[in-house]
Amino acid sequence: MSTFDVIVLGSGPGGYVTAIRASQLGLKTAIIEKESLGGVCLNWGCIPTKALLKSAQVFEYLQHAEDYGLKADGVDKDFNAVVKRSRSVADGMSKGVQFLMKKNKIEVINGYGTLKSGKKVSVKAEDGKETEYSAEHVIIATGARSRELPSLPQDGKKIIGYRKAMTLESQPKKMIVVGSGAIGIEFAYFYNSMGTEVTVVEYLPNIVPVEDEDVSKQLERSFKKSGIKIMTSAEVTSVDTSGSGVKATVKTSKGEEILEADIVLSAVGIKSNIENIGLESVGIATDRDKILVNDYYQTNIPGYYAIGDVTPGQALAHVASAEGILCVEKIAGMHVEPLDYGNIPGCTYCSPEIASVGLTEKQAKEKGLDIKVGKFPFSASGKAKASGASDGFVKVIFDAKYGEWLGCHMIGAGVTDMIAEAVLGRKLETTGHEVLKAVHPHPTMSEAVMEAVADAYDEVIHL
């Protein structure tokens, strides 16, 4: 039996990052993967979707060339070529992870891993052969998959999840997207940009419901302007797939409505991959689809740990990576502080983009905090106007008494690259006045952060 210091089950952005950090710390490490290195994020999530979205963005630019004083006649898209490019980008990233495994001397074990008692993992290879491995520390990083609703059973043809949405053989003329979280919104934007007639159905009163209400309303305006139909406080109760397309029954406050389309994309969240991996036989405690862990990702059974989407924290790639690094640094005896889940940025890569961190205005008020709120629209930004991307704004929330940066919410072009300023500022306990006095370059989109803070403190210049 092969013995290791650390075995990581799953090679997504949680698993492979954990394995690399463990190896850096001098721990003999193995990683087990049943599909492709990189997991969902690199192969079926974060990376290939961004490739699709970039193609959509370039196509939009070309269609609006005249807005920039340019001419681009006969512009068209090749849907299959767009999908092919996305797959190529994903394949390249997966090969990059293979290189990193070799570079860091991590043993890659291909097959389906099942946890055993006594800090062991049994791996079943494609040919059916089973091999047992042991380690002082076993880290579970098996991620998650598309969640299915009873009213929306995915058949992979007419009712699909995100994986199929990335590799459709032909572009649908009409699509219904159920759920308006990041996954649903990004696909709604992509398919609408490609020319598909898109309807978004959201159960809650606002789309992107985890975001600040001002951001939700702005995105709804932008999407409607782009021709996307938005239905909020609405629920798909059944879908009839017996005909050539689909007929979805949608329950709204005004009654029932029948929507017809070629395809329904179910984007109603994710389901943790915790079944059939041996949790019960080892005795690892779970609650509501999540593995229970302490601040350092230890389960109730010594020697077994869990990180990423299978644990109660936010189901985001960068969270899984941070958790994995913290987990193995604790194992290696380093002094580490628990992760601050209140300072995790969230990003949605539609157009306009969305990025946020910290409390929304509503959450701050519900906590009874005395707050200062500032807002700066990109319509007043020279860089945004010159770029032809003046939709959106930056909104900041500060504690009125101490100047603590409570929250930052952005919607606009490139804001997913700007949010790190707020994350770092909050980590360093930066006050509003310190942000205001930090000189921001002109002309840039990032100036909007300084201007929004200035607005909160009644010092705004360009409004």
Phi, psi and omega per residue, in radians:
M1 nan 2.309 3.085
S2 -1.334 2.376 -3.113
T3 -2.099 2.411 -3.115
F4 -2.289 2.891 2.965
D5 -1.325 -0.756 -3.098
V6 -2.339 2.300 2.938
I7 -2.052 2.263 3.105
V8 -1.909 2.201 3.131
L9 -1.720 1.807 -3.092
G10 1.946 2.354 -3.026
S11 -2.078 0.548 3.044
G12 -1.268 -2.926 -3.116
P13 -1.134 -0.311 2.985
G14 -1.379 -0.938 -3.037
G15 -1.120 -0.897 -3.043
Y16 -1.230 -0.588 3.084
V17 -1.162 -0.716 3.092
T18 -1.041 -0.808 -3.125
A19 -1.078 -0.747 -3.135
I20 -1.122 -0.783 -3.133
R21 -1.136 -0.661 3.107
A22 -1.082 -0.759 3.133
S23 -1.133 -0.711 3.102
Q24 -1.021 -0.564 -3.098
L25 -1.511 0.144 3.053
G26 1.509 0.255 -3.136
L27 -1.643 2.320 3.094
K28 -1.223 2.067 -2.899
T29 -2.204 2.484 3.005
A30 -2.271 2.648 3.100
I31 -2.257 2.395 -3.097
I32 -1.955 2.273 -3.115
E33 -2.470 2.287 -3.112
K34 -1.563 -0.327 3.139
E35 -2.110 -1.933 -3.105
S36 -1.963 2.486 3.078
L37 -1.001 2.424 -3.098
G38 1.858 -0.273 3.076
G39 1.076 -2.778 -3.112
V40 -1.078 -0.754 -3.042
C41 -0.959 -0.922 -3.085
L42 -1.336 -0.587 -3.009
N43 -1.705 -0.587 -3.026
W44 -2.375 0.177 -3.051
G45 -2.356 -1.968 -2.986
C46 -0.782 -0.919 -2.969
I47 -1.321 -0.961 -3.118
P48 -1.129 -0.518 3.088
T49 -1.167 -0.652 3.129
K50 -1.149 -0.567 3.075
A51 -1.149 -0.749 3.090
L52 -1.075 -0.787 -3.091
L53 -1.142 -0.603 3.103
K54 -1.149 -0.720 3.089
S55 -1.050 -0.736 3.127
A56 -1.099 -0.709 -3.128
Q57 -1.146 -0.763 3.120
V58 -1.110 -0.721 3.114
F59 -1.062 -0.726 3.097
E60 -1.097 -0.764 3.118
Y61 -1.004 -0.823 -3.108
L62 -1.101 -0.650 3.132
Q63 -1.188 -0.445 -3.135
H64 -1.918 0.486 -3.107
A65 -0.969 -0.646 -3.100
E66 -1.077 -0.470 3.107
D67 -1.087 -0.387 -3.107
Y68 -1.863 0.235 3.137
G69 1.335 0.401 -3.102
L70 -2.056 2.843 3.081
K71 -2.147 2.256 3.081
A72 -2.426 1.620 -3.069
D73 -1.496 2.625 3.049
G74 1.130 0.537 -3.136
V75 -1.259 2.271 3.101
D76 -2.518 2.960 3.130
K77 -2.039 2.716 3.038
D78 -2.050 1.696 -3.019
F79 -0.966 -0.786 -3.119
N80 -1.139 -0.614 3.109
A81 -1.202 -0.623 3.084
V82 -1.099 -0.808 3.114
V83 -1.096 -0.741 -3.125
K84 -1.077 -0.737 3.117
R85 -1.072 -0.752 3.136
S86 -1.033 -0.783 3.134
R87 -1.139 -0.640 3.136
S88 -1.124 -0.735 3.103
V89 -1.076 -0.782 3.141
A90 -1.079 -0.767 3.141
D91 -1.065 -0.711 3.130
G92 -1.105 -0.710 3.126
M93 -1.171 -0.691 3.127
S94 -1.111 -0.703 3.075
K95 -1.107 -0.592 3.089
G96 -1.094 -0.672 3.105
V97 -1.191 -0.662 3.079
Q98 -1.008 -0.767 3.111
F99 -1.055 -0.758 -3.117
L100 -1.133 -0.606 3.096
M101 -1.111 -0.784 3.129
K102 -1.145 -0.778 -3.112
K103 -1.030 -0.669 -3.084
N104 -1.664 0.163 3.072
K105 0.987 0.771 3.096
I106 -1.719 2.265 3.130
E107 -1.394 2.137 3.120
V108 -1.679 2.140 -3.132
I109 -1.969 2.007 -3.129
N110 -1.550 2.273 3.125
G111 2.573 3.141 -3.113
Y112 -1.657 2.043 -3.080
G113 -1.598 2.398 3.069
T114 -2.236 2.258 -3.125
L115 -1.232 2.464 3.057
K116 -2.177 2.780 3.062
S117 -1.149 2.788 3.125
G118 1.351 0.461 3.105
K119 1.000 0.866 3.112
K120 -2.161 2.687 3.053
V121 -2.314 2.246 3.068
S122 -1.705 2.312 -3.104
V123 -2.078 2.155 3.114
K124 -1.728 2.039 -3.136
A125 -1.380 2.999 -3.125
E126 -1.032 -0.579 -3.123
D127 -1.420 0.072 3.100
G128 1.594 -0.154 -3.139
K129 -1.240 2.344 3.141
E130 -1.910 2.367 3.126
T131 -2.279 2.454 -3.129
E132 -1.834 2.415 3.113
Y133 -2.218 2.688 3.098
S134 -2.289 2.744 3.132
A135 -2.725 2.707 3.041
E136 -1.153 -0.560 -3.074
H137 -2.372 2.147 3.124
V138 -1.971 2.123 -3.068
I139 -1.956 2.118 -3.126
I140 -1.556 2.136 -3.131
A141 -2.476 0.932 -2.997
T142 -1.512 -0.025 2.978
G143 1.197 -2.646 -3.042
A144 -2.593 3.011 3.139
R145 -2.398 3.057 3.129
S146 -1.110 2.262 3.131
R147 -1.396 2.486 3.130
E148 -1.923 2.385 3.039
L149 -1.671 2.565 3.096
P150 -0.976 -0.594 -3.130
S151 -1.402 -0.158 -3.111
L152 -2.322 1.125 3.131
P153 -1.235 2.106 -3.075
Q154 -1.271 2.229 3.094
D155 -1.903 -0.032 3.116
G156 1.344 -0.002 -3.116
K157 -2.121 -1.053 -3.125
K158 -1.849 -0.473 3.023
I159 -2.074 1.934 -2.966
I160 -2.136 2.843 3.001
G161 -1.824 -3.010 -3.031
Y162 -1.142 -0.563 -3.110
R163 -1.095 -0.824 -3.138
K164 -1.195 -0.581 -3.139
A165 -1.083 -0.372 -3.139
M166 -1.509 -0.259 -3.014
T167 -2.347 0.562 3.104
L168 -1.081 2.455 -3.120
E169 -1.237 -0.531 3.112
S170 -2.474 2.716 -3.099
Q171 -1.380 2.206 3.101
P172 -1.256 2.594 3.077
K173 -1.339 -0.658 3.134
K174 -2.305 2.411 3.139
M175 -2.411 2.434 3.004
I176 -1.882 2.180 3.096
V177 -1.844 2.073 -3.126
V178 -1.757 2.001 -3.082
G179 1.849 2.319 -3.066
S180 -2.138 0.600 2.942
G181 -1.315 -2.942 -3.071
A182 -0.988 -0.770 -3.080
I183 -1.120 -0.874 -3.124
G184 -1.070 -0.754 -3.096
I185 -1.177 -0.719 -3.133
E186 -1.139 -0.730 3.112
F187 -1.226 -0.630 3.086
A188 -1.034 -0.788 3.118
Y189 -1.108 -0.809 -3.088
F190 -1.051 -0.926 -3.064
Y191 -1.190 -0.626 3.077
N192 -1.107 -0.741 3.127
S193 -1.103 -0.566 3.126
M194 -1.355 -0.189 3.099
G195 1.939 0.064 3.081
T196 -1.376 2.480 3.065
E197 -1.411 1.998 -2.987
V198 -1.993 2.368 2.983
T199 -2.118 2.251 3.095
V200 -1.807 2.217 3.113
V201 -1.967 2.088 -3.115
E202 -2.138 2.279 -3.098
Y203 -1.193 -0.618 -3.096
L204 -1.504 2.947 -3.070
P205 -1.168 -0.383 -3.108
N206 -2.224 2.544 2.988
I207 -1.260 2.905 -2.967
V208 0.621 1.109 -2.948
P209 -1.115 -0.321 3.123
V210 -1.402 -0.187 -3.077
E211 -1.511 2.899 3.032
D212 -1.013 2.482 -3.052
E213 -1.029 -0.607 3.108
D214 -1.091 -0.666 3.112
V215 -1.168 -0.780 3.129
S216 -1.008 -0.792 -3.118
K217 -1.149 -0.687 3.130
Q218 -1.134 -0.758 -3.136
L219 -1.125 -0.691 3.118
E220 -1.063 -0.733 3.099
R221 -1.090 -0.816 -3.118
S222 -1.096 -0.749 -3.125
F223 -1.166 -0.735 3.132
K224 -1.110 -0.658 3.102
K225 -1.100 -0.534 3.119
S226 -1.462 -0.065 3.091
G227 1.704 0.126 3.101
I228 -1.466 2.292 3.092
K229 -1.493 2.289 -3.106
I230 -2.010 2.220 3.054
M231 -2.140 1.913 3.115
T232 -1.822 2.922 -3.031
S233 0.851 0.769 -3.058
A234 -2.319 2.627 -3.080
E235 -2.419 2.282 3.027
V236 -1.406 1.970 -3.075
T237 -1.607 -0.485 3.091
S238 -2.802 2.759 3.102
V239 -2.338 2.220 3.112
D240 -1.735 2.027 -3.109
T241 -1.898 0.268 -3.032
S242 -1.277 -0.439 -3.129
G243 -1.513 -2.847 -3.140
S244 -1.242 -0.521 3.098
G245 -2.058 -2.493 3.085
V246 -2.261 2.597 3.014
K247 -2.138 1.999 -3.105
A248 -1.812 2.247 3.071
T249 -1.580 2.083 -3.097
V250 -1.983 2.158 3.132
K251 -1.618 2.148 3.118
T252 -2.197 3.097 3.125
S253 -1.145 -0.371 -3.129
K254 -1.627 -0.020 -3.105
G255 2.126 -2.868 -3.107
E256 -1.624 2.565 3.114
E257 -2.373 2.444 3.102
I258 -1.762 2.136 3.093
L259 -1.896 2.353 3.105
E260 -1.893 2.449 3.142
A261 -2.759 3.053 3.056
D262 -1.473 -0.628 -3.019
I263 -2.537 2.530 2.973
V264 -1.943 2.197 3.054
L265 -1.736 2.039 3.099
S266 -1.540 1.984 -3.137
A267 -2.270 1.013 -3.013
V268 -1.795 0.525 3.097
G269 1.880 -2.979 -3.047
I270 -2.199 2.793 3.121
K271 -2.128 2.207 -3.119
S272 -1.126 2.470 3.095
N273 -1.522 1.337 -3.119
I274 -2.030 -0.011 3.140
E275 -1.458 2.602 3.006
N276 0.990 0.535 3.054
I277 -2.013 0.134 3.028
G278 1.612 0.207 -3.122
L279 -1.013 -0.762 -3.069
E280 -1.152 -0.753 -3.091
S281 -1.171 -0.519 3.109
V282 -1.446 -0.470 -3.136
G283 1.641 0.376 -3.119
I284 -1.337 2.258 -3.036
A285 -1.356 2.403 3.069
T286 -2.284 2.809 3.069
D287 -2.653 2.177 3.101
R288 0.841 0.968 3.008
D289 1.297 0.190 -3.125
K290 -2.248 2.573 3.052
I291 -1.454 2.255 -3.108
L292 -1.401 2.270 -3.123
V293 -2.393 2.828 3.038
N294 -1.576 -2.929 -3.083
D295 -1.117 -0.281 -3.104
Y296 -2.024 0.318 2.989
Y297 1.235 0.374 3.023
Q298 -1.437 2.358 3.043
T299 -1.433 -3.073 3.120
N300 -1.262 -0.215 3.127
I301 -1.830 2.066 -3.116
P302 -0.951 2.396 3.120
G303 1.602 -0.137 3.122
Y304 -2.041 2.338 -3.080
Y305 -2.300 2.854 3.078
A306 -2.547 2.462 3.133
I307 -2.425 2.872 3.009
G308 1.403 -2.608 -2.985
D309 -1.114 -0.300 3.138
V310 -1.431 -0.086 3.131
T311 -1.933 2.937 -3.008
P312 -1.217 -0.169 -3.134
G313 -1.182 3.105 3.122
Q314 -1.043 2.382 -3.119
A315 -1.476 1.343 -3.119
L316 -2.336 2.548 -3.092
A317 -1.013 -0.786 -3.083
H318 -1.208 -0.436 3.053
V319 -1.231 -0.796 3.135
A320 -1.020 -0.757 3.130
S321 -1.082 -0.827 -3.122
A322 -1.101 -0.715 3.126
E323 -1.110 -0.752 -3.124
G324 -1.108 -0.749 3.118
I325 -1.090 -0.806 -3.141
L326 -1.080 -0.725 -3.130
C327 -1.025 -0.890 -3.079
V328 -1.322 -0.481 3.066
E329 -1.169 -0.632 3.058
K330 -1.154 -0.764 3.098
I331 -1.008 -0.697 -3.099
A332 -1.349 -0.023 3.080
G333 1.541 0.219 3.100
M334 -1.348 2.733 3.049
H335 -1.446 2.030 -3.131
V336 -2.262 2.633 3.085
E337 -1.791 2.523 3.084
P338 -0.994 2.605 -3.133
L339 -1.160 2.417 3.089
D340 -1.563 1.716 -3.101
Y341 -1.278 -0.142 3.068
G342 -1.450 -0.122 -3.116
N343 -2.140 0.706 3.106
I344 -1.758 2.123 3.119
P345 -1.334 2.546 3.028
G346 -2.066 2.432 -3.101
C347 -2.327 2.458 3.027
T348 -2.215 2.234 -2.905
Y349 -1.780 0.625 3.009
C350 -1.372 -2.924 3.064
S351 -2.280 2.007 0.057
P352 -1.234 2.641 3.116
E353 -1.268 2.797 3.076
I354 -2.212 2.409 3.050
A355 -2.575 2.442 -3.104
S356 -2.702 2.753 3.042
V357 -2.680 2.546 3.083
G358 1.431 -2.792 -3.037
L359 -1.355 2.524 2.934
T360 -1.381 2.922 3.111
E361 -1.047 -0.736 3.140
K362 -1.083 -0.781 3.138
Q363 -1.103 -0.714 3.140
A364 -1.103 -0.722 3.124
K365 -1.187 -0.675 3.122
E366 -1.119 -0.470 3.094
K367 -1.411 -0.063 3.126
G368 1.338 0.358 -3.111
L369 -1.414 2.511 3.023
D370 -1.499 2.011 -2.963
I371 -2.138 2.757 2.946
K372 -1.998 2.269 -3.115
V373 -2.075 2.295 3.090
G374 -2.209 2.598 -3.097
K375 -2.526 2.371 3.092
F376 -2.313 2.088 -3.112
P377 -1.416 2.514 3.099
F378 -1.192 -0.245 3.072
S379 -1.153 -0.308 3.098
A380 -1.779 0.123 -3.136
S381 -1.684 2.194 3.127
G382 -1.060 -0.742 -3.125
K383 -1.136 -0.749 -3.125
A384 -1.126 -0.730 3.139
K385 -1.150 -0.746 3.137
A386 -1.135 -0.538 -3.130
S387 -1.457 -0.160 -3.090
G388 1.258 0.505 -3.102
A389 -2.363 1.213 -3.032
S390 -1.740 0.117 3.046
D391 -1.246 2.448 2.979
G392 1.813 -2.990 -3.023
F393 -2.918 2.965 2.927
V394 -2.015 2.318 3.126
K395 -2.174 2.290 -3.133
V396 -2.170 2.608 -3.131
I397 -2.282 2.193 3.136
F398 -2.169 2.638 2.993
D399 -1.275 2.173 -3.018
A400 -1.129 -0.578 -3.052
K401 -1.397 -0.835 -3.005
Y402 -1.842 -0.168 3.139
G403 1.374 0.197 -3.134
E404 -1.151 2.385 -3.141
W405 -1.403 1.775 -3.027
L406 -1.458 -0.599 -3.100
G407 -2.857 2.704 3.085
C408 -2.499 2.267 -3.042
H409 -2.349 2.187 -3.052
M410 -2.245 2.499 2.947
I411 -2.461 2.192 -3.098
G412 2.779 -3.102 -3.117
A413 -1.218 2.228 3.030
G414 1.280 0.205 -3.059
V415 -1.226 -0.370 3.115
T416 -1.144 -0.395 3.068
D417 -1.537 -0.203 -3.099
M418 -1.658 -0.392 -2.979
I419 -1.132 -0.411 -3.107
A420 -1.036 -0.490 3.095
E421 -1.039 -0.759 -3.132
A422 -1.219 -0.687 3.130
V423 -1.077 -0.843 -3.138
L424 -1.139 -0.750 3.122
G425 -1.025 -0.765 3.137
R426 -1.196 -0.660 3.105
K427 -1.063 -0.679 -3.115
L428 -1.546 0.133 3.137
E429 0.979 0.723 3.113
T430 -1.207 2.434 3.105
T431 -1.625 2.902 3.109
G432 -1.003 -0.729 -3.112
H433 -1.159 -0.577 3.121
E434 -1.198 -0.675 3.081
V435 -1.129 -0.748 -3.105
L436 -1.082 -0.629 -3.089
K437 -1.608 -0.038 3.029
A438 -1.462 2.037 -3.024
V439 -1.223 2.157 3.120
H440 -1.743 2.498 -3.078
P441 -1.235 2.589 3.137
H442 -2.136 2.415 -0.079
P443 -1.636 2.220 3.082
T444 -2.472 2.826 3.031
M445 -1.170 -0.541 -3.069
S446 -1.147 -0.360 3.057
E447 -0.974 -0.498 -3.097
A448 -1.073 -0.488 3.096
V449 -1.147 -0.888 3.119
M450 -1.043 -0.749 -3.119
E451 -1.149 -0.661 3.117
A452 -1.149 -0.693 3.090
V453 -1.137 -0.728 3.092
A454 -1.042 -0.677 3.107
D455 -1.101 -0.705 3.134
A456 -1.080 -0.557 -3.083
Y457 -1.834 0.344 3.095
D458 0.979 0.650 3.113
E459 -2.160 0.254 -3.046
V460 -1.139 2.381 -3.075
I461 -1.670 -0.774 -2.935
H462 -1.717 0.460 3.050
L463 -2.236 nan nan
